[in-house]
């Protein structure tokens, strides 16, 4: 009986929630919802959010998917000519003043901690011709985050100021590896890497055109193709479960001028 329970992901989800709440005084985060139902009216998708974590300020929320896997690594590919770490991440911002909604969109914010960033993830033993576990989970997570923002917007009173920032997070028992390579060293004959450098990391930004549910702002109708591509991207933080406390303690929105302008 215990084996069946342990083969599910629920014990990890419960452990993460308890761990977050027990150490809330040290990192400022606590569990707001568990198994929170959601429905995205734009796509008719629905499901349950494993955990929603809220920061003590009441303005920041992590939408968390818990992934228990056994004896495996998730390998993120990063070109050696790309920056070693990145600080920007796509986050959903809901900002209103009274009845006027000023922001309700995905925005690039500067966030700590800085991490490697990748759009390719290799999971050993999976069929790389089909959408991978992390891509499916990330796409659904992005849709769930939008649905939660829509729910909060519908519950917000017209006589109140409100600022809410939402972040996509996957917490997994998988070991996270970054594979740095030189694109010029990839064989055109058999499509394999030459030399590559592998390094274990505690967390990483997974950035990809995961699920372009939210309507692209009208500005991009006259933008270049690179701007349109960036508008369709989302960021999911992938965190090894053993390093969750460290991640929560270091996490924060930079108070720089660019972020302040976005959040007005």
Secondary structure, DSSP 8 states (H G I E B T S, - for coil): -HHHHHTSSHHHHHHHHHHHHHTHHHH-EEEEEEEEEEEETTTTEEEEEEEEEEETTSSEEEEEEEE--SS-EEEEEEETTS-S-EEEEEEEEEEEETTEEEEEEEEEEEEEEEEEEESEEEETTS-TTS--HHHHHHHHHHHHHHHHHHHHHHHS-TTSEEEEEEEEEEEESSEEEEEEE-GGGS-TTT---SSEEEEEESEEEEEE-----S---GGGGGS-HHHHHHHT-EEEEEEEGGGHHHHHHH-EE--SHHHHHHT-
